[in-house]
């Protein structure tokens, strides 16, 4: 956290040294404007909470200080929101969104034909929460370890297409040999959490550590949730003893697949504006994003709401998204096979 904030502060300082980014022109455009922040989920959960948190603070750091209004647009694991932002929304810098973490992989592998946009054309502002994905079970589950998940069927809740909540459990089954039964069709992660609490599910295939600490910190603090595996570039400092995917013993053929997915997870909670926005407005929005995350008022509210803010710069985020989508075909084809859930591993949501 401290390292990320220090890096962000340095980038903001460099921007300041470089001089104003057509400030007068940008300010005249945004003055009196009503911006919208498109949210890919219904109210509740960390996507919604983080989006609304940023929406409340970023406006005063944009030249002209426009108002920013949140608008929930759920559906399709975030694909409906992404298609709207990429194809329908005005391409003038008045639209912001937090894109689903799994969509760059979805595009790279052609997993869902309903995704119509090219995420390489989005103008990325930065990543609010670069945090590891967790495979976790409720404390009452007989599955206590990753090895247990390889020997007994464990029911895992997921949302739908375009979401890592289906992709990663399938990956674990295909590459690690787990026996996760993937129950598909929950509207969002909040519903998966409720199903765990009611005993309808044993666990949740995906959610970030930062996501839990933002929306359900008591899950981990009170040991109600037991993490079995974490996926990311580096292990979470607060999760000692929870194995990291990259550290597992894997075959030579599976190693590039694991590395690809570890990089994919680092996309985290990425914020973007639409394609086609003039360069001076993009630069101003990126600077506003950086400044908002350093704003004492933002940091104070984030702390009060347990929001885990681990920023990544626009340049790094843009590079990672591009590298995922443009990865060699040999790697992408093997990843695609690994993320394809077997028919016998999927279960429909009970009515």
C-alpha contacts under 8 A as a table, 3 or more apart, distances in Angstrom:
res1	aa1	res2	aa2	distance
1	X	4	X	5.19
1	X	5	X	6.26
1	X	309	X	7.23
1	X	310	X	5.51
2	X	5	X	5.21
2	X	6	X	6.07
3	X	6	X	5.15
3	X	7	X	6.22
4	X	7	X	5.17
4	X	8	X	6.17
4	X	310	X	5.95
4	X	311	X	5.83
4	X	312	X	7.04
5	X	8	X	4.98
5	X	9	X	6.07
5	X	294	X	7.51
5	X	310	X	7.30
5	X	311	X	6.85
6	X	9	X	5.11
6	X	10	X	6.27
7	X	10	X	5.14
7	X	11	X	6.38
8	X	11	X	5.15
8	X	12	X	6.32
8	X	290	X	6.60
8	X	311	X	7.12
8	X	312	X	7.50
8	X	313	X	6.89
9	X	12	X	5.14
9	X	13	X	6.24
9	X	290	X	7.77
9	X	294	X	7.28
10	X	13	X	5.06
10	X	14	X	6.34
11	X	14	X	5.13
11	X	15	X	6.36
12	X	15	X	5.07
12	X	16	X	6.29
12	X	287	X	6.82
12	X	290	X	6.54
12	X	291	X	7.06
13	X	16	X	5.06
13	X	17	X	6.24
14	X	17	X	5.06
14	X	18	X	6.22
15	X	18	X	5.09
15	X	19	X	6.69
15	X	287	X	7.47
16	X	19	X	5.36
16	X	20	X	6.96
20	X	23	X	5.71
21	X	280	X	6.13
21	X	283	X	6.75
21	X	284	X	6.41
22	X	25	X	5.60
22	X	26	X	6.20
22	X	280	X	6.22
23	X	26	X	5.20
23	X	27	X	5.80
23	X	63	X	6.46
23	X	284	X	7.83
24	X	27	X	5.10
24	X	28	X	6.11
24	X	63	X	7.85
25	X	28	X	5.29
25	X	29	X	6.44
26	X	29	X	5.16
26	X	30	X	6.31
26	X	63	X	6.15
26	X	64	X	7.36
26	X	280	X	6.99
26	X	281	X	6.07
26	X	284	X	7.51
27	X	30	X	5.25
27	X	31	X	5.80
27	X	62	X	7.62
27	X	63	X	4.27
27	X	64	X	4.10
27	X	65	X	7.68
28	X	31	X	5.40
28	X	63	X	7.94
28	X	64	X	6.35
29	X	33	X	7.61
29	X	64	X	7.35
30	X	33	X	5.13
30	X	62	X	7.76
30	X	63	X	6.66
30	X	64	X	4.94
30	X	65	X	6.77
30	X	66	X	5.64
31	X	63	X	7.50
31	X	64	X	4.05
31	X	65	X	6.19
31	X	66	X	5.79
32	X	64	X	7.24
32	X	65	X	7.69
32	X	66	X	5.73
32	X	67	X	7.62
33	X	66	X	5.08
33	X	67	X	6.59
33	X	94	X	7.78
34	X	66	X	5.96
34	X	67	X	5.09
34	X	68	X	6.12
34	X	69	X	7.26
34	X	94	X	7.30
35	X	66	X	6.65
35	X	67	X	5.89
35	X	68	X	4.59
35	X	69	X	6.15
35	X	94	X	4.63
35	X	95	X	5.88
35	X	96	X	7.74
36	X	68	X	5.39
36	X	69	X	4.79
36	X	70	X	5.77
36	X	71	X	6.59
36	X	94	X	6.43
36	X	95	X	5.12
36	X	96	X	6.25
37	X	51	X	7.28
37	X	52	X	7.96
37	X	55	X	6.61
37	X	68	X	6.55
37	X	69	X	5.90
37	X	70	X	4.59
37	X	71	X	5.88
37	X	95	X	5.96
37	X	96	X	4.60
37	X	97	X	5.31
38	X	70	X	6.15
38	X	71	X	4.98
38	X	72	X	5.93
38	X	73	X	6.41
38	X	81	X	6.78
38	X	85	X	7.85
38	X	95	X	7.22
38	X	96	X	6.14
38	X	97	X	4.74
38	X	98	X	7.26
39	X	42	X	7.61
39	X	47	X	7.22
39	X	48	X	6.18
39	X	51	X	6.68
39	X	70	X	6.91
39	X	71	X	5.87
39	X	72	X	4.55
39	X	73	X	5.63
39	X	74	X	7.10
39	X	81	X	7.08
39	X	97	X	6.10
39	X	98	X	6.45
40	X	47	X	7.39
40	X	48	X	7.67
40	X	72	X	6.24
40	X	73	X	5.23
40	X	74	X	4.71
40	X	75	X	7.09
40	X	77	X	7.66
40	X	78	X	4.89
40	X	79	X	7.91
40	X	80	X	7.57
40	X	81	X	5.37
40	X	82	X	7.82
40	X	97	X	7.85
40	X	98	X	7.15
40	X	99	X	7.16
40	X	100	X	7.25
41	X	44	X	7.85
41	X	45	X	7.99
41	X	47	X	6.81
41	X	48	X	6.33
41	X	72	X	6.16
41	X	73	X	6.28
41	X	74	X	4.29
41	X	75	X	7.08
41	X	78	X	7.04
41	X	188	X	6.97
42	X	48	X	7.11
42	X	72	X	5.76
42	X	73	X	7.03
42	X	74	X	5.58
42	X	188	X	7.64
43	X	48	X	5.75
43	X	49	X	7.87
43	X	72	X	7.02
44	X	47	X	7.82
44	X	48	X	5.66
44	X	49	X	6.49
44	X	190	X	6.92
44	X	215	X	7.95
45	X	48	X	5.64
45	X	49	X	6.17
45	X	189	X	6.76
45	X	190	X	5.95
45	X	211	X	7.72
45	X	215	X	5.74
46	X	49	X	4.86
46	X	50	X	5.71
46	X	211	X	5.30
46	X	212	X	7.72
46	X	214	X	6.13
46	X	215	X	5.64
47	X	50	X	5.44
47	X	51	X	5.99
47	X	98	X	7.28
47	X	269	X	7.39
48	X	51	X	5.19
48	X	52	X	6.10
48	X	72	X	7.95
49	X	52	X	5.28
49	X	53	X	6.04
49	X	214	X	7.95
49	X	215	X	7.76
50	X	53	X	4.99
50	X	54	X	6.22
50	X	128	X	7.91
50	X	307	X	7.26
51	X	54	X	5.31
51	X	55	X	6.08
51	X	70	X	7.60
51	X	97	X	7.60
51	X	98	X	6.67
52	X	55	X	4.89
52	X	56	X	6.17
52	X	70	X	6.24
53	X	56	X	5.39
53	X	57	X	6.88
53	X	298	X	7.64
53	X	301	X	7.94
53	X	302	X	7.46
54	X	57	X	5.39
54	X	58	X	5.77
54	X	292	X	7.38
54	X	298	X	7.84
55	X	58	X	5.70
55	X	59	X	6.96
55	X	68	X	5.61
55	X	69	X	6.79
55	X	70	X	6.70
56	X	59	X	7.09
56	X	68	X	7.00
57	X	60	X	6.31
57	X	61	X	7.59
57	X	292	X	6.01
57	X	297	X	7.98
57	X	298	X	6.35
58	X	61	X	5.45
58	X	62	X	6.68
58	X	68	X	7.85
58	X	288	X	6.04
58	X	289	X	6.20
58	X	291	X	7.92
58	X	292	X	5.23
59	X	62	X	5.30
59	X	65	X	5.19
59	X	66	X	5.43
59	X	67	X	5.86
59	X	68	X	6.03
59	X	288	X	7.77
60	X	63	X	7.60
60	X	64	X	7.95
60	X	65	X	4.65
60	X	66	X	7.13
61	X	65	X	6.53
61	X	287	X	7.99
61	X	288	X	4.81
61	X	289	X	7.79
61	X	291	X	6.68
61	X	292	X	6.54
62	X	65	X	5.24
62	X	66	X	7.06
62	X	284	X	6.50
62	X	285	X	6.36
62	X	288	X	5.34
63	X	66	X	7.88
63	X	284	X	7.33
73	X	80	X	7.14
73	X	81	X	5.70
74	X	77	X	7.60
74	X	78	X	6.40
74	X	80	X	6.82
74	X	81	X	6.72
75	X	78	X	5.79
75	X	79	X	6.74
75	X	80	X	5.63
75	X	81	X	7.49
75	X	187	X	7.86
76	X	79	X	5.06
76	X	80	X	5.91
76	X	160	X	6.22
76	X	161	X	5.86
76	X	162	X	6.51
77	X	80	X	7.80
77	X	100	X	7.18
77	X	159	X	6.65
77	X	160	X	5.44
77	X	161	X	5.60
77	X	162	X	4.89
77	X	163	X	5.01
78	X	81	X	5.49
78	X	82	X	6.27
78	X	99	X	6.94
78	X	100	X	5.46
78	X	103	X	7.90
78	X	162	X	6.69
78	X	163	X	7.46
79	X	82	X	5.00
79	X	83	X	5.96
79	X	100	X	7.84
79	X	103	X	7.65
79	X	114	X	7.32
79	X	115	X	5.85
79	X	162	X	6.38
80	X	83	X	5.28
80	X	84	X	6.19
81	X	84	X	5.12
81	X	85	X	6.21
81	X	99	X	7.92
82	X	85	X	5.18
82	X	86	X	6.00
82	X	99	X	6.56
82	X	115	X	7.81
82	X	117	X	7.27
83	X	86	X	5.10
83	X	87	X	5.67
83	X	88	X	7.36
83	X	115	X	6.60
83	X	116	X	6.09
83	X	117	X	5.87
84	X	87	X	5.40
84	X	88	X	4.93
84	X	89	X	5.85
85	X	88	X	6.09
85	X	89	X	5.05
85	X	95	X	7.39
85	X	97	X	7.56
85	X	273	X	7.64
85	X	274	X	5.76
86	X	89	X	6.85
86	X	117	X	5.70
86	X	118	X	7.66
86	X	119	X	7.99
86	X	122	X	7.17
86	X	274	X	5.75
86	X	275	X	6.44
87	X	117	X	6.95
89	X	95	X	7.15
89	X	274	X	7.48
90	X	93	X	7.68
90	X	94	X	7.25
90	X	95	X	7.22
90	X	274	X	7.69
91	X	94	X	7.53
91	X	95	X	7.66
91	X	274	X	5.51
91	X	275	X	6.14
91	X	276	X	5.41
91	X	277	X	5.42
92	X	95	X	7.64
92	X	274	X	7.66
92	X	276	X	7.13
92	X	277	X	4.97
92	X	278	X	7.11
93	X	96	X	7.64
93	X	273	X	6.27
93	X	274	X	6.84
93	X	277	X	5.51
93	X	278	X	7.73
93	X	281	X	6.43
93	X	282	X	7.10
94	X	273	X	7.81
95	X	273	X	5.67
95	X	274	X	6.63
96	X	271	X	7.03
96	X	272	X	5.73
96	X	273	X	4.66
96	X	274	X	7.31
97	X	271	X	5.60
97	X	272	X	5.54
97	X	273	X	6.39
98	X	269	X	6.32
98	X	270	X	5.41
98	X	271	X	4.38
98	X	272	X	6.41
99	X	103	X	7.39
99	X	269	X	6.89
99	X	270	X	5.74
99	X	271	X	6.36
99	X	272	X	7.33
100	X	103	X	5.64
100	X	162	X	7.79
100	X	163	X	7.13
100	X	269	X	7.18
100	X	270	X	7.68
101	X	104	X	7.23
101	X	163	X	7.47
101	X	164	X	7.26
101	X	264	X	7.81
101	X	265	X	7.05
101	X	267	X	5.95
101	X	268	X	5.63
101	X	269	X	6.23
101	X	270	X	7.22
102	X	105	X	5.58
102	X	106	X	6.20
102	X	162	X	6.17
102	X	163	X	5.27
102	X	164	X	5.07
102	X	264	X	7.44
102	X	265	X	7.83
103	X	106	X	4.62
103	X	107	X	6.08
103	X	162	X	5.78
103	X	163	X	7.08
104	X	107	X	5.21
104	X	108	X	6.09
104	X	119	X	6.73
104	X	264	X	7.70
104	X	321	X	6.13
104	X	324	X	6.71
104	X	325	X	6.34
105	X	108	X	4.92
105	X	109	X	6.08
105	X	264	X	6.88
105	X	324	X	6.58
105	X	325	X	6.76
106	X	109	X	5.48
106	X	110	X	5.78
106	X	111	X	5.11
106	X	112	X	6.60
106	X	162	X	6.03
107	X	110	X	5.04
107	X	111	X	6.76
107	X	112	X	7.67
107	X	115	X	7.20
107	X	118	X	7.42
107	X	119	X	7.74
107	X	325	X	6.69
108	X	324	X	6.53
108	X	325	X	4.20
108	X	326	X	7.03
108	X	327	X	7.88
108	X	332	X	7.21
109	X	325	X	7.78
109	X	332	X	6.21
109	X	333	X	7.24
109	X	335	X	7.91
109	X	336	X	5.88
110	X	113	X	6.79
111	X	162	X	7.66
111	X	336	X	7.72
112	X	115	X	5.91
112	X	161	X	6.87
112	X	162	X	6.79
113	X	116	X	7.00
118	X	121	X	5.73
118	X	122	X	7.40
119	X	122	X	5.22
119	X	321	X	7.67
120	X	318	X	7.64
120	X	321	X	6.93
120	X	322	X	6.05
121	X	274	X	7.91
121	X	275	X	5.31
121	X	276	X	7.94
122	X	272	X	6.38
122	X	273	X	6.32
122	X	274	X	5.29
122	X	275	X	4.64
123	X	272	X	5.45
123	X	273	X	5.28
123	X	274	X	6.00
123	X	275	X	5.85
123	X	277	X	7.63
123	X	282	X	6.93
124	X	270	X	7.39
124	X	271	X	6.06
124	X	272	X	4.20
124	X	273	X	6.43
124	X	286	X	7.85
124	X	314	X	5.63
124	X	317	X	7.16
124	X	318	X	6.26
125	X	270	X	7.71
125	X	271	X	5.58
125	X	272	X	5.19
125	X	273	X	7.28
125	X	282	X	7.78
125	X	285	X	6.75
125	X	286	X	4.71
125	X	289	X	6.49
125	X	313	X	7.38
125	X	314	X	4.89
126	X	270	X	5.93
126	X	271	X	5.62
126	X	272	X	7.27
126	X	286	X	7.15
126	X	289	X	7.13
126	X	290	X	7.79
126	X	311	X	7.00
126	X	312	X	5.62
126	X	313	X	4.86
126	X	314	X	4.14
126	X	315	X	7.79
126	X	317	X	6.26
127	X	130	X	6.64
127	X	267	X	7.08
127	X	268	X	6.51
127	X	269	X	5.46
127	X	270	X	4.22
127	X	271	X	5.93
127	X	310	X	7.73
127	X	311	X	5.28
127	X	312	X	4.75
127	X	313	X	6.57
127	X	314	X	7.19
127	X	317	X	6.72
128	X	268	X	7.39
128	X	269	X	5.53
128	X	270	X	6.34
128	X	271	X	7.33
128	X	309	X	5.73
128	X	310	X	5.79
128	X	311	X	4.63
128	X	312	X	6.69
129	X	210	X	6.75
129	X	268	X	5.48
129	X	269	X	5.33
129	X	270	X	7.76
129	X	308	X	6.65
129	X	309	X	5.20
129	X	310	X	4.48
129	X	311	X	5.65
129	X	312	X	7.58
130	X	265	X	7.98
130	X	266	X	5.43
130	X	267	X	6.55
130	X	268	X	4.63
130	X	269	X	6.86
130	X	310	X	5.46
130	X	311	X	6.49
130	X	312	X	6.84
131	X	208	X	5.76
131	X	209	X	5.98
131	X	210	X	5.75
131	X	232	X	7.25
131	X	236	X	7.82
131	X	265	X	7.64
131	X	266	X	6.61
131	X	268	X	6.12
131	X	310	X	7.36
132	X	208	X	5.32
132	X	209	X	5.84
132	X	210	X	7.74
132	X	230	X	5.96
132	X	231	X	5.28
132	X	232	X	4.83
132	X	233	X	7.88
132	X	234	X	8.00
132	X	235	X	7.45
132	X	236	X	6.91
132	X	265	X	6.60
132	X	266	X	7.16
133	X	206	X	5.89
133	X	207	X	5.40
133	X	208	X	4.22
133	X	209	X	6.36
133	X	230	X	5.52
133	X	231	X	5.10
133	X	232	X	6.75
133	X	265	X	6.59
134	X	205	X	7.10
134	X	206	X	5.51
134	X	207	X	5.65
134	X	208	X	5.79
134	X	209	X	6.54
134	X	227	X	6.21
134	X	228	X	7.31
134	X	229	X	5.76
134	X	230	X	4.63
134	X	231	X	6.55
135	X	169	X	7.95
135	X	203	X	7.76
135	X	204	X	6.34
135	X	205	X	4.82
135	X	206	X	5.58
135	X	207	X	7.51
135	X	227	X	5.84
135	X	228	X	5.58
135	X	229	X	5.23
135	X	230	X	6.49
136	X	203	X	5.63
136	X	204	X	5.68
136	X	205	X	6.53
136	X	206	X	7.67
136	X	225	X	6.41
136	X	226	X	5.32
136	X	227	X	4.03
136	X	228	X	5.35
136	X	229	X	7.15
137	X	141	X	6.40
137	X	143	X	7.36
137	X	144	X	7.92
137	X	202	X	5.51
137	X	203	X	3.78
137	X	204	X	6.27
137	X	225	X	5.74
137	X	226	X	5.23
137	X	227	X	6.44
137	X	228	X	7.36
138	X	141	X	5.67
138	X	196	X	6.35
138	X	197	X	7.57
138	X	202	X	5.62
138	X	203	X	5.47
138	X	224	X	6.08
138	X	225	X	4.68
138	X	226	X	6.07
139	X	223	X	7.09
139	X	224	X	5.12
139	X	225	X	5.36
139	X	226	X	5.90
140	X	202	X	7.66
141	X	144	X	7.06
141	X	202	X	5.52
141	X	203	X	7.86
143	X	146	X	7.84
143	X	148	X	5.29
143	X	149	X	5.97
143	X	152	X	7.48
143	X	154	X	7.05
144	X	148	X	6.20
144	X	149	X	7.87
144	X	226	X	7.46
144	X	228	X	7.45
145	X	148	X	5.10
145	X	149	X	6.56
145	X	228	X	5.48
146	X	149	X	5.04
146	X	150	X	6.69
146	X	178	X	7.77
146	X	228	X	5.22
146	X	229	X	6.74
147	X	150	X	5.16
147	X	151	X	6.83
147	X	178	X	7.92
148	X	151	X	5.27
148	X	152	X	6.25
149	X	152	X	5.60
149	X	153	X	6.79
149	X	154	X	6.46
149	X	178	X	5.24
149	X	179	X	5.95
149	X	180	X	6.98
150	X	153	X	7.82
150	X	176	X	7.85
150	X	177	X	5.72
150	X	178	X	3.90
150	X	179	X	5.45
151	X	178	X	7.17
151	X	179	X	6.85
152	X	179	X	6.20
153	X	179	X	4.89
153	X	180	X	5.65
153	X	181	X	6.31
154	X	179	X	6.44
154	X	180	X	4.93
154	X	181	X	5.78
154	X	202	X	6.29
154	X	203	X	7.53
155	X	180	X	5.90
155	X	181	X	4.62
155	X	182	X	6.15
155	X	183	X	6.82
155	X	201	X	5.51
155	X	202	X	5.26
155	X	203	X	6.38
156	X	169	X	7.95
156	X	180	X	6.33
156	X	181	X	5.84
156	X	182	X	5.01
156	X	183	X	5.92
156	X	201	X	6.10
156	X	202	X	6.11
156	X	203	X	4.80
156	X	204	X	5.00
156	X	205	X	5.65
157	X	165	X	7.69
157	X	182	X	5.99
157	X	183	X	4.89
157	X	184	X	6.44
157	X	186	X	7.19
157	X	192	X	5.58
157	X	201	X	6.48
157	X	203	X	6.48
157	X	204	X	5.17
157	X	205	X	6.50
158	X	165	X	4.89
158	X	166	X	5.85
158	X	182	X	6.64
158	X	183	X	5.92
158	X	184	X	5.03
158	X	185	X	6.46
158	X	186	X	6.05
158	X	188	X	7.85
158	X	189	X	7.49
158	X	192	X	6.91
158	X	204	X	6.99
158	X	205	X	6.80
158	X	206	X	7.88
159	X	163	X	6.89
159	X	165	X	6.25
159	X	166	X	7.16
159	X	184	X	5.66
159	X	185	X	4.96
159	X	186	X	4.63
159	X	187	X	5.82
159	X	188	X	5.71
159	X	189	X	7.14
160	X	163	X	5.92
160	X	165	X	7.38
160	X	166	X	6.68
160	X	184	X	6.20
160	X	185	X	5.79
160	X	186	X	7.45
161	X	166	X	7.29
163	X	166	X	6.06
163	X	167	X	6.73
164	X	167	X	4.61
164	X	168	X	5.51
164	X	206	X	6.65
165	X	168	X	6.11
165	X	169	X	6.80
165	X	204	X	7.87
165	X	205	X	5.62
165	X	206	X	5.02
165	X	207	X	7.77
166	X	169	X	5.80
166	X	170	X	6.31
166	X	182	X	7.13
166	X	184	X	7.54
166	X	205	X	7.53
166	X	341	X	7.54
167	X	170	X	5.33
167	X	171	X	6.17
167	X	339	X	4.91
167	X	340	X	6.94
167	X	341	X	7.36
168	X	171	X	4.79
168	X	172	X	6.20
168	X	205	X	6.90
168	X	206	X	7.07
168	X	339	X	6.60
169	X	172	X	5.05
169	X	173	X	6.30
169	X	180	X	6.65
169	X	182	X	7.09
169	X	205	X	5.55
169	X	206	X	7.73
170	X	173	X	5.11
170	X	174	X	6.11
170	X	180	X	7.85
170	X	182	X	7.91
170	X	338	X	6.92
170	X	339	X	5.28
170	X	340	X	6.12
170	X	341	X	4.69
170	X	342	X	7.47
170	X	345	X	7.92
171	X	174	X	5.14
171	X	175	X	5.75
171	X	176	X	7.52
171	X	338	X	5.03
171	X	339	X	4.76
171	X	340	X	7.41
171	X	341	X	7.68
172	X	175	X	5.41
172	X	176	X	4.96
172	X	177	X	6.43
172	X	178	X	5.83
172	X	180	X	7.99
173	X	176	X	5.74
173	X	177	X	4.74
173	X	178	X	4.43
173	X	179	X	5.87
173	X	180	X	6.49
174	X	177	X	5.83
174	X	178	X	7.58
174	X	338	X	5.58
174	X	339	X	7.59
174	X	341	X	7.97
175	X	254	X	7.15
175	X	338	X	6.53
179	X	345	X	7.67
180	X	345	X	6.73
181	X	345	X	4.98
181	X	346	X	5.86
181	X	347	X	6.77
182	X	345	X	5.94
182	X	346	X	4.75
182	X	347	X	5.89
183	X	346	X	5.95
183	X	347	X	4.61
183	X	348	X	5.62
183	X	349	X	5.81
184	X	346	X	6.91
184	X	347	X	6.20
184	X	348	X	5.45
184	X	349	X	5.76
185	X	348	X	6.74
185	X	349	X	5.50
186	X	189	X	7.40
186	X	191	X	6.10
186	X	192	X	6.36
186	X	349	X	7.02
187	X	191	X	6.50
188	X	191	X	5.61
188	X	192	X	6.76
189	X	192	X	4.93
189	X	193	X	6.21
189	X	207	X	7.91
190	X	193	X	5.10
190	X	194	X	6.35
191	X	194	X	5.07
191	X	195	X	6.16
192	X	195	X	5.06
192	X	196	X	6.29
192	X	201	X	7.81
192	X	204	X	6.82
193	X	196	X	5.13
193	X	197	X	6.31
193	X	204	X	7.52
194	X	197	X	5.02
194	X	198	X	6.19
195	X	198	X	5.09
195	X	199	X	6.17
195	X	200	X	5.06
195	X	201	X	5.68
196	X	199	X	5.09
196	X	200	X	5.82
196	X	201	X	4.73
196	X	202	X	5.88
196	X	203	X	6.16
196	X	204	X	7.83
197	X	200	X	7.68
198	X	201	X	7.74
199	X	202	X	6.73
201	X	204	X	7.92
204	X	207	X	7.39
207	X	211	X	6.25
207	X	212	X	7.00
208	X	211	X	4.82
208	X	212	X	6.42
208	X	268	X	7.97
209	X	212	X	5.32
209	X	213	X	6.27
210	X	213	X	4.99
210	X	214	X	6.01
210	X	307	X	7.20
210	X	308	X	5.06
210	X	309	X	7.70
211	X	214	X	5.09
211	X	215	X	6.13
211	X	216	X	7.75
211	X	307	X	7.86
211	X	308	X	7.46
212	X	215	X	5.36
212	X	216	X	4.90
212	X	217	X	5.57
212	X	219	X	7.30
212	X	220	X	7.62
213	X	216	X	5.72
213	X	217	X	4.11
213	X	218	X	7.82
213	X	220	X	7.72
213	X	306	X	6.09
213	X	307	X	6.65
213	X	308	X	6.53
214	X	217	X	6.22
214	X	305	X	6.66
214	X	306	X	4.81
214	X	307	X	4.28
214	X	308	X	6.05
215	X	306	X	7.55
215	X	307	X	7.73
216	X	219	X	5.67
216	X	220	X	7.92
217	X	220	X	5.92
217	X	221	X	6.26
217	X	306	X	7.29
218	X	221	X	4.82
218	X	222	X	5.39
218	X	223	X	7.70
218	X	224	X	7.53
219	X	222	X	5.75
219	X	223	X	5.95
219	X	224	X	4.83
219	X	225	X	5.31
220	X	223	X	4.84
220	X	224	X	6.17
220	X	225	X	5.67
220	X	226	X	7.49
221	X	224	X	7.79
223	X	226	X	6.52
227	X	230	X	7.50
227	X	242	X	6.67
228	X	242	X	6.17
228	X	243	X	7.21
229	X	242	X	5.71
229	X	243	X	5.24
229	X	244	X	6.10
229	X	245	X	6.92
230	X	235	X	7.21
230	X	242	X	6.64
230	X	243	X	6.22
230	X	244	X	4.96
230	X	245	X	6.28
231	X	235	X	7.79
231	X	244	X	5.74
231	X	245	X	5.32
231	X	246	X	7.43
231	X	261	X	7.73
231	X	262	X	5.67
231	X	265	X	6.85
232	X	235	X	6.83
232	X	244	X	7.36
232	X	245	X	7.48
232	X	246	X	7.75
232	X	261	X	7.80
232	X	262	X	4.42
232	X	263	X	6.57
232	X	265	X	5.69
232	X	266	X	6.10
233	X	246	X	7.62
233	X	262	X	5.56
233	X	263	X	6.38
233	X	266	X	6.94
234	X	244	X	7.64
235	X	239	X	7.43
235	X	244	X	6.01
236	X	239	X	5.39
236	X	240	X	7.42
237	X	240	X	6.46
239	X	242	X	5.76
243	X	247	X	7.13
243	X	248	X	7.38
244	X	247	X	5.36
244	X	248	X	6.79
245	X	248	X	5.49
245	X	258	X	6.90
245	X	262	X	7.61
246	X	255	X	7.93
246	X	258	X	6.34
246	X	259	X	6.63
246	X	262	X	7.25
250	X	254	X	5.98
250	X	255	X	5.91
251	X	254	X	5.15
251	X	255	X	6.16
252	X	255	X	5.42
252	X	256	X	7.77
253	X	256	X	6.81
253	X	257	X	7.69
254	X	257	X	5.21
254	X	258	X	6.33
255	X	258	X	5.17
255	X	259	X	6.23
256	X	259	X	5.00
256	X	260	X	6.06
256	X	331	X	6.81
257	X	260	X	5.10
257	X	261	X	6.35
257	X	331	X	6.64
257	X	334	X	6.91
257	X	335	X	5.51
258	X	261	X	5.23
258	X	262	X	6.11
259	X	262	X	5.03
259	X	263	X	6.30
260	X	263	X	5.26
260	X	264	X	6.19
260	X	324	X	7.43
260	X	335	X	7.79
261	X	264	X	4.77
261	X	265	X	6.22
262	X	265	X	5.34
262	X	266	X	6.76
263	X	266	X	5.24
263	X	267	X	7.29
263	X	320	X	7.40
263	X	324	X	7.86
264	X	267	X	5.71
264	X	320	X	7.82
264	X	324	X	6.91
265	X	268	X	5.97
267	X	270	X	6.30
267	X	317	X	6.72
267	X	320	X	7.24
267	X	321	X	7.32
270	X	317	X	7.63
273	X	277	X	7.76
273	X	282	X	7.89
274	X	277	X	6.54
277	X	281	X	6.76
277	X	282	X	6.44
278	X	281	X	5.56
278	X	282	X	6.41
279	X	282	X	5.04
279	X	283	X	6.14
280	X	283	X	5.15
280	X	284	X	6.23
281	X	284	X	4.95
281	X	285	X	6.07
282	X	285	X	5.10
282	X	286	X	6.14
283	X	286	X	5.17
283	X	287	X	6.21
284	X	287	X	5.12
284	X	288	X	6.05
285	X	288	X	4.89
285	X	289	X	6.08
286	X	289	X	5.06
286	X	290	X	6.33
286	X	314	X	7.04
287	X	290	X	5.17
287	X	291	X	6.11
288	X	291	X	5.06
288	X	292	X	5.89
289	X	292	X	5.20
289	X	293	X	6.46
290	X	293	X	5.46
290	X	294	X	6.62
290	X	313	X	7.96
291	X	294	X	5.13
291	X	295	X	6.06
292	X	295	X	5.02
292	X	298	X	6.55
293	X	298	X	6.34
293	X	299	X	6.81
293	X	309	X	7.96
293	X	311	X	7.87
294	X	298	X	7.22
294	X	299	X	6.79
295	X	298	X	5.20
295	X	299	X	6.17
296	X	299	X	5.02
296	X	300	X	5.93
297	X	300	X	5.12
297	X	301	X	6.24
298	X	301	X	5.24
298	X	302	X	6.00
299	X	302	X	4.98
299	X	303	X	6.08
300	X	303	X	5.21
300	X	304	X	6.32
301	X	304	X	5.07
301	X	305	X	6.24
302	X	305	X	5.25
302	X	306	X	6.04
302	X	307	X	4.86
302	X	308	X	7.37
302	X	309	X	7.58
303	X	306	X	5.05
303	X	307	X	6.07
303	X	308	X	7.87
304	X	307	X	7.71
312	X	316	X	6.67
312	X	317	X	6.54
313	X	316	X	5.41
313	X	317	X	6.16
314	X	317	X	5.11
314	X	318	X	5.92
315	X	318	X	5.21
315	X	319	X	6.22
316	X	319	X	5.13
316	X	320	X	6.26
317	X	320	X	5.19
317	X	321	X	6.22
318	X	321	X	5.29
318	X	322	X	6.18
319	X	322	X	5.18
319	X	323	X	6.04
320	X	323	X	5.04
320	X	324	X	6.14
321	X	324	X	5.29
321	X	325	X	6.35
322	X	325	X	5.26
322	X	326	X	5.90
323	X	326	X	5.11
323	X	327	X	5.61
324	X	327	X	5.36
327	X	331	X	6.77
327	X	332	X	6.43
328	X	331	X	5.49
328	X	332	X	6.30
329	X	332	X	4.97
329	X	333	X	5.86
330	X	333	X	5.41
330	X	334	X	6.46
331	X	334	X	5.35
331	X	335	X	6.15
332	X	335	X	5.03
332	X	336	X	6.00
333	X	336	X	5.05
333	X	337	X	6.40
334	X	337	X	5.16
334	X	338	X	6.27
335	X	338	X	4.98
335	X	339	X	6.18
336	X	339	X	5.23
336	X	340	X	6.33
337	X	340	X	5.37
338	X	341	X	7.92
341	X	345	X	6.48
341	X	346	X	7.05
342	X	345	X	5.25
342	X	346	X	6.89
343	X	346	X	5.58
344	X	347	X	7.87
